[in-house]
Amino acid sequence: MDFSTCDICDRFKGDSSGALRVLPGGRYLSYGGRQRFAGPISTVRCLDDNSAVKAAVESPGQGRVLVVDGGASTQRALLGGNLAAAAARNGWAGLVIHGCVRDRAELRAAGVGILALGHVPLPTDRQGQGSTDVTLQLHGLVLRPGEWLYADEDGCVVLPQRLD
């Protein structure tokens, strides 16, 4: 998929409908093997328990992007090397983690895009908690399952549908 988030922003800069949403620059760091990824959004909301993340990445990704609202927690890593490898193996385009990751070398080796707020070595305790396919609000922006996320070296943008 060939796109540029800068070109997308140029295309929509005069749009006042709120269709284009831009995640704040500098907040998300790139950890994955791909710098550029895009796809329809699937969502998970969880706090310090990655059970729902594990279930998601172990299912067929079909080119989707998993957006995980981890409450910006820095206590536990919601994604590590094993789950990143599963995401790549199962066809996920990328993951955006509003929280932390771990196993940085393994994440870089995974053939999937990964953006996260930071990293911490402590794993989660899986207790079977979390919600899937729910509307999320990150940084005051609403993200819905099925909308399209585009990410590259310059940023991360969300639109209601795929660009032509």
N, C-alpha and C positions, 0 to 999 in steps of 0.2 A: 504494500500500500504506500503510495507516494503522496505525502502531504507535508505541510509546514504549519506549525501552530501560529507562527508569525503571519503567514499568508491567510490563515483562517481568521485571525484577529483583524487583519486589514480588510478582509471581505465584509466583516460584520461590525466594523468600528462605528458606523453611523446608525446601527440598529438599536432602538430604544425599547424593544419588546422584552428584553431580558432572556432571549433565546440562548445567547452565548453566555456561558459562565466560565470564568478563568480562575482556577485555583491559585492561591497566592504564591508568587514566585519566591524561591529561596527557602520555602518551608519543607518541600519534599526533596529528598536526595535519591539519586539513582543507584540501585544495588544490583540490578539484574543484568543478564547477558545481552539484552536488547535495549537500546536507547530510545527507539521509536516504536510505538505500538498504538493500536486503535481497535475499537470494537464496541459492540453493544454492552451496556453495563449490567452486571449482576451484583447484588449487594449482600453484605453480611454486617450485622451489628453485634458486637461482642466486647466484653471487657475482661482482659487477662485470662481468657479461656478461648483457645482456638479450635474447639470441637467443630464449629460450623465452617470454619475456614478449611479444615482438613476434609470435611465431607464435600465441600464445594470443589476443591482442586482435585479430588479423587474421582470426580464425575466428569463427563465430557464437557470440555470448555467451548468447543465449536466457535473459536475465535473471539470469545467474549473477554471482557475486562472485569475482574473481580475488584470491587471497591469495598474495603473493610473499614468500618467505623469502630476503631478500638478506643474511642474516647480520648485520644492523644496520650494514652498511658505510656509511661516509660518504665513501668515495673516489670513487664513480661514481654517476650517476643512472640508475636502472633504468627510469624512465618520464619521457617528455617530452611536449611538445605534440602531435607527430604521432601517437604511440601512444595518447595519451588521446583524440584525435579518432577514431582507428580503433576504440577500445573503444566510444565512444558510437555511432558509425555502425553497429557490428556487434551492438549490443544487450546490452552488458555493463551490469549494474546498478551495479557499483562495483569498486574495486580497493583493497586494503589492502597497502601496501608496507612490509615490515620492512627498510627501507633508505631511500634518498633519491630525490627527483624533481628535475626542472628545468623551465624554461619556465613559471614560475608564472602569468603572465598568460594563457597559452594553456590551462593546466589549468583555471583558473577559468571560461574560456569553454566548456569541454567539458561536454556534457550527461551527465556521469557523476560518481558519487561517488568521491573519491580521498582516502585517508588514508595518511600516510607519516610516518616518524620525523623527516624533515628534508629539506633541499634543498641541492643543490650543482650548479654549472653544468657540470661535466665529464661528458661522455657515456661510455658504455661502448665497449669494443672488442668487436664481435660475433665470437665464436669458435665459435659453435654449441654452447655448453655449457649445462647446466641439465637438471633433471628435472621432469617434469610428472605431475600426479595422484598425488602422494606424500603421505603423512601428514607433517604439519609439527608442530614443537614450538616455540612462541613464548612467551616469558616463563613457561616451565614448563607451558604449557597445550597440550594436544594438539588439533589441528585436522585433520579428515579430509575428503577430497573427498566431496561430497554432503550434508554437514551444512549447517545454515542459519546465516548470519551476518546480524545486524541492526545497523545503525549509524545514529546520529543525533547531534544536537548534544551529547548527554549521555554518549555512550559507544558501545562496540562489544561485542556479546555473541554467543555462539555456542551453538546448541542442536543436538541430534542430528537434529531434523526441523523442518519448517515448523510454526509455531503455527497453531492453528485460529482 
